[in-house]
Amino acid sequence: MENYENIKVNFDSFIQSLKSNADDIEFRKKSFNHFLTNGFPKAKDEEWKYSPLTKDLNKFLSVEFGKSTEQNFPEELKENYDHYPIIFIDGNLQLENVQENGLKIVKNEKFLKSVKKEGTNPVLNFTNAFADEGYLIEVEPNTIISKPIVVYNFYSKNFSSNFVSAKNFILINESSEITIFEKNIYNSDQEYLITSNTEVFLAKNSKLKKYNVNEENKHSTIFNFTKANLDEGSELEHFTFSKNINSCRDETIVNLNGKNSFASVSGIQSLLDNNNHEIKLIINHNEEFTESSQFIKSALHDSSTAAFQGKIFVDSQAQKTDGYQLSRALLLSDKARFFSKPELEIYADDVKCSHGSSSGSIDNESIFYLRSRGIDETDAKEMMIKGFLAEVIDKLKDDRFKKIFFSKLGHDSENV
Amino acid sequence: MIEIKNLKASVDEKEILKGLNLSIGKGEVHAIMGPNGSGKSTLSYALSGKEGYNVSGEIKFNKKNLLELNTEERAQEGVFLALQYPTEIPGVFTKNFLRTSLNSIRKANGESELNAIEFLKILKEKSTELKIDDEMLARPLNVGFSGGEKKRNEILQMALLEPSFIIMDETDSGLDIDALKVVSNGVNSLRDPDRSFLIITHYQRLLNYIKPDFVHVLSDGKIVKTGDWKLALDLEKEGYGQFIN
């Protein structure tokens, strides 16, 4: 058993420094104690079998919060279209509150709206115990926000501690729509732990497009947790672009609680060196006439490892469910590894659920076809890999972000 | 211009082409007909340099021995293989593929690469002639294309890349009469005194639309008979039986 004495000390002094209410403190203590019962997850735990975090978390048996002298966010890193920015610098939220046209963006102060229930996920409990920053986004009913929100998680060269933890809250009220783009920018080469817990509530007939980019990180260990609750007729499109990421687990749980709600959770992971990335998804169909789609593609170079665990759960009353899951991986080296664990748990009898998983190398017939048109073998392979990943992006509903992700991939889309 | 001498090809130690000789002059259209298993597809792959075949002999083209070049180098030299079943490649967009292909060939030949505007102008011109609309070009390569659309896309590639030696492998398979006409018209419009064709086919039907200068019968890995286009009619009537041992 690892020694958690240092973390206990860290937690005690953290709690003392917090100027929070009794509820919040109580919940943090509960979460922390829950975390302590088993500590960080181990590879032998079924839920964490393929998780890169199990080998990395023990580097963080003593944590130190977002100490940084960095105050400025480099302007050139800002997106070049009109948007509402939310900027975290080394974990510290720098926000000009927005309260206009039915949109509210503020600090997630004392996590007043957050669900205060400890779970069985040790890293999530850890996050709930320690999270000290976060944003709160709320859209009033019947409001369509056309300007996207961009969340910048910026890690500067001056970042000198080893832990950042955030807890965010997104509430989209009835018949409202918004797009949120979350961008992680790593300028620090430090070895650090980043955890986040984002709670999403979609009221009746609301729509959220949530896009995430996580790329070029050499040393950190990352845990992103998102839980989305969907009411009747609401729609969630959740997409994560992961490229060259050292060690990360992206975990998403979607509860389809209302009739005719729909969730699409998709992602691509392009990894190299010893990168290790895991995607864990659970979609709970809790009501009838709900629909979901999971679509994950992985391109694995060198000695990289990726895992996909995707579950479709269908409650006994969730008749007429339509659940879809597809995971495909390209193994681009003999040493690359891919683990896939699709799960279906179905208690209703009138449902349509399908899943597929494949992993393999680049199709030789396709390479021959491209080469026979004068394209060099290296370029042909590059085209195939990009094309393979681009298929996931091509299904996104937002044209602006489709273009952004295509260009991140270096892939020209509809044009030439 | 194309001189094939004693061409042998084997797969997994099974010899399929057993010393094939063929000479195709500039601007000529040659048809190769033969029964199943005679080596027709292997010939097209041996000419275009597909990996997995053990090939010997000589293919003289533009003073080079094609057997010393890899697949893309042959294409850059001007060899084009129209596939029987063009491969579907999800995620690779047709337009982007066409431009990459054209620019790769231009670059290899010391020509400047075309920018998007220059390319789109040429593409528009060529695709209109073949009744290929923008929607089709915006789709991933061959994905969801009908049999006819796939073949038209092949013809479009020929028109764009302007190869000097075109090999057509069973281009007529899976085409209805209307599609066959569009494809044949496309090919006929590309006939040129500087361009040679080798049309590989099982049936004589295609040759009603693309009239060859010479017809060869391929059997058991060798050319066993050569004649003019009337030979194709005889074959249609009498079958390949007489050539099979």
Interface residues (C-beta under 8 A of the other chain):
Chain A: D363 N364 E365 S366 F368 Y369 L370 R371 S372 R373 G374 I375 D376 E377 D379 A380 M383 M384 K386 G387 F388 L389 A390 E391 D394 H411 D412 S413 E414 N415 V416
Chain B: S48 G49 K50 E51 N70 T71 E72 R74 A75 Q76 F80 L81 L83 P86 T87 I89 P90 G91 V92 F93 K95 N96 F97 L98 R99 T100 S101 S104 I105 A108 A116 F119 L120 A138 P140 Q157 L161
